[in-house]
Amino acid sequence: MPKVKYFKRHRMELELRHTRPPAELPKGFYWLPWSLQLLDLHAQVLCAGFAGETDAEVFPCLSNLQGCRDLMTAIANRPGFCPGATWLVANQHCSVATVQGLLDESGSGGVQNLGVVADFRGAGIGRALLLKALEGFQAVGVKRAFLEVTALNLPAVRIYRKLGFRSHKTIYREVEVKPAVPDHVGVGI
Ligand SMILES: CC(C)(COP(=O)(O)OP(=O)(O)OC[C@H]1O[C@@H](n2cnc3c(N)ncnc32)[C@H](O)[C@@H]1OP(=O)(O)O)[C@@H](O)C(=O)NCCC(=O)NCCS
């Protein structure tokens, strides 16, 4: 029997009719709107943003580049994909953060995979990116936004709560624990 681990997750929701602060990036950073040519860049930033994080354990596809490419391709091809809520943040050297938007069947806006590369955290980029995604939803008439967050992910929970998201449901996600590869196994022996 494979071993499993359970991760507690909150589904959080926010009414978009309330006023929010504008999405403003720190100096030296700028917005890159969605285009299909940027799909691979989103995947690369996604991979870098979630590397070593709890969510890469919860969603193993986030722990490697091919998994992130497959995920980005799936998101961009979903009927509810919302380009206006899908953004990269870059500076003059590199791209540092990503978020994607997906509408559900009822027309609510799901914030997906908000991720900031570790070296660029704590500067307000995550918060600005979330606000930008919410602006994108509102621009196409979405009334309510939602997201899921792992309860252990306190920096993320804090951002969401501060911007008014509230927990509406608790979900337990079952994750199969892969046995560690013994380090004495060599290649080509
Ligand atoms: C969650 C995440 C997106 C936050 O991005 P960020 O750019 O660091 O966030 P910001 O700089 O905008 O911070 C917003 C607030 O969170 C606080 N914060 C940021 N990182 C924090 C940390 N490690 N510990 C405690 N608080 C933190 C900031 O102080 C700020 O609070 P303030 O408004 O009181 O000043 C980022 O940590 C990340 O990419 N994590 C890995 C991927 C992930 O788990 N994404 C969430 C998926 S649901």
The ligand as an SDF file (V2000), in Angstrom:
LIG
                    3D

 48 50  0  0  0  0  0  0  0  0999 V2000
    3.1020   33.7320   -1.3000 C   0  0  0  0  0  0  0  0  0  0  0  0
    4.0140   34.5760   -2.1910 C   0  0  0  0  0  0  0  0  0  0  0  0
    3.3890   34.6390   -3.5810 C   0  0  0  0  0  0  0  0  0  0  0  0
    4.1290   35.9760   -1.5960 C   0  0  0  0  0  0  0  0  0  0  0  0
    4.8450   36.7920   -2.4960 O   0  0  0  0  0  0  0  0  0  0  0  0
    5.6770   38.0780   -1.9880 P   0  0  0  0  0  0  0  0  0  0  0  0
    6.0660   38.8220   -3.2110 O   0  0  0  0  0  0  0  0  0  0  0  0
    6.7240   37.6800   -1.0480 O   0  0  0  0  0  0  0  0  0  0  0  0
    4.5350   38.8510   -1.1790 O   0  0  0  0  0  0  0  0  0  0  0  0
    4.5500   40.3850   -0.8300 P   0  0  0  0  0  0  0  0  0  0  0  0
    5.9350   40.8950   -0.7920 O   0  0  0  0  0  0  0  0  0  0  0  0
    3.5730   41.0550   -1.7180 O   0  0  0  0  0  0  0  0  0  0  0  0
    4.0130   40.3060    0.6540 O   0  0  0  0  0  0  0  0  0  0  0  0
    2.7070   40.6190    1.0040 C   0  0  0  0  0  0  0  0  0  0  0  0
    2.6040   40.5130    2.4940 C   0  0  0  0  0  0  0  0  0  0  0  0
    3.0650   39.2230    2.9670 O   0  0  0  0  0  0  0  0  0  0  0  0
    4.1480   39.4000    3.8760 C   0  0  0  0  0  0  0  0  0  0  0  0
    5.1210   38.3470    3.6040 N   0  0  0  0  0  0  0  0  0  0  0  0
    5.7430   38.0760    2.4570 C   0  0  0  0  0  0  0  0  0  0  0  0
    6.5600   37.0000    2.6210 N   0  0  0  0  0  0  0  0  0  0  0  0
    6.4380   36.6330    3.9050 C   0  0  0  0  0  0  0  0  0  0  0  0
    7.0250   35.6070    4.6790 C   0  0  0  0  0  0  0  0  0  0  0  0
    7.9150   34.7550    4.1500 N   0  0  0  0  0  0  0  0  0  0  0  0
    6.6650   35.4910    5.9690 N   0  0  0  0  0  0  0  0  0  0  0  0
    5.7700   36.3330    6.5060 C   0  0  0  0  0  0  0  0  0  0  0  0
    5.1860   37.3170    5.8080 N   0  0  0  0  0  0  0  0  0  0  0  0
    5.5080   37.4740    4.5320 C   0  0  0  0  0  0  0  0  0  0  0  0
    4.7180   40.7400    3.5770 C   0  0  0  0  0  0  0  0  0  0  0  0
    5.3580   41.2760    4.7010 O   0  0  0  0  0  0  0  0  0  0  0  0
    3.4900   41.5060    3.1960 C   0  0  0  0  0  0  0  0  0  0  0  0
    2.7930   41.8510    4.3610 O   0  0  0  0  0  0  0  0  0  0  0  0
    2.4430   43.3700    4.6010 P   0  0  0  0  0  0  0  0  0  0  0  0
    1.3540   43.6800    3.5890 O   0  0  0  0  0  0  0  0  0  0  0  0
    1.9750   43.3430    6.0070 O   0  0  0  0  0  0  0  0  0  0  0  0
    3.7040   44.1220    4.3730 O   0  0  0  0  0  0  0  0  0  0  0  0
    5.4460   33.9870   -2.2410 C   0  0  0  0  0  0  0  0  0  0  0  0
    5.8850   33.7380   -0.9250 O   0  0  0  0  0  0  0  0  0  0  0  0
    5.5820   32.7120   -3.0510 C   0  0  0  0  0  0  0  0  0  0  0  0
    5.7270   32.7420   -4.2590 O   0  0  0  0  0  0  0  0  0  0  0  0
    5.5550   31.5440   -2.3860 N   0  0  0  0  0  0  0  0  0  0  0  0
    5.7770   30.2770   -3.0520 C   0  0  0  0  0  0  0  0  0  0  0  0
    4.6490   29.9180   -3.9620 C   0  0  0  0  0  0  0  0  0  0  0  0
    3.3470   29.8550   -3.1960 C   0  0  0  0  0  0  0  0  0  0  0  0
    3.2430   29.1840   -2.1750 O   0  0  0  0  0  0  0  0  0  0  0  0
    2.3320   30.5730   -3.7100 N   0  0  0  0  0  0  0  0  0  0  0  0
    1.0170   30.6350   -3.0970 C   0  0  0  0  0  0  0  0  0  0  0  0
    0.1410   29.6090   -3.6790 C   0  0  0  0  0  0  0  0  0  0  0  0
   -1.4740   29.6470   -2.9410 S   0  0  0  0  0  0  0  0  0  0  0  0
  1  2  1  0
  2  3  1  0
  2  4  1  0
  2 36  1  0
  4  5  1  0
  5  6  1  0
  6  7  2  0
  6  8  1  0
  6  9  1  0
  9 10  1  0
 10 11  2  0
 10 12  1  0
 10 13  1  0
 13 14  1  0
 14 15  1  0
 15 16  1  0
 15 30  1  0
 16 17  1  0
 17 18  1  0
 17 28  1  0
 18 19  1  0
 18 27  1  0
 19 20  2  0
 20 21  1  0
 21 22  1  0
 21 27  2  0
 22 23  1  0
 22 24  2  0
 24 25  1  0
 25 26  2  0
 26 27  1  0
 28 29  1  0
 28 30  1  0
 30 31  1  0
 31 32  1  0
 32 33  2  0
 32 34  1  0
 32 35  1  0
 36 37  1  0
 36 38  1  0
 38 39  2  0
 38 40  1  0
 40 41  1  0
 41 42  1  0
 42 43  1  0
 43 44  2  0
 43 45  1  0
 45 46  1  0
 46 47  1  0
 47 48  1  0
M  END
$$$$
